Amino acid sequence: MATRDEQAVEAILDRLEPVGAGDLIPLLQQIQEAYGYLPAEILEQVSERTGIPTSRMYGVITFYAQFSLAPRGRHTVRCCRGTACYVRGAKTVREAVSGALGVEEGETSEDLRFSFETVACLGTCFLAPVMMVNEQYYGMLTPERAVSALSAYT
């Protein structure tokens, strides 16, 4: 009898049938959407069903920043470290965010509420310093304003 996880990935594969190597990115995106990350055992199951080698999957997964091999938080916090943000105090904003979340850059909180990342640029230099929480931008930040914005997500 198939487990719930096996059933979920089978449903994804059935929707994309026939699955070829050219379908790998959409396939991985749908799996990550369903599980929140790309579990190794699920990747093995996909490889067995599709014939796509796991080595090819891992090559794609590690190349694109959108994919994660570890569980991610419900909310993704991205702080900009670009030049405009840097000269306007982004370092102190990042430090305050890190302290408030209790995680360092690239980590996910133990309760899986937050994942914290820094990015080269968020493309909103006029708002510097800026961060995003999920798809929401917060700009002209001070450390206090950044921490206050996070309180809406706890």
Buried (B, 14 or more C-beta within 10 A) or exposed (E): EEEEBEEBBBEBBEEEEEBEEEBBEEBBBBBBEEBBBBBEEBBEBBBEBBEBEBEEBBEBBEEEEEBBEEEBBBBBBBBBBBEBBBEBBBBEBBEBBBEBBEBEEEBBBEEEBBBBBBBEEBEBBEBBBBBBBEEEBBBEBBBEBBBEBBEEBE
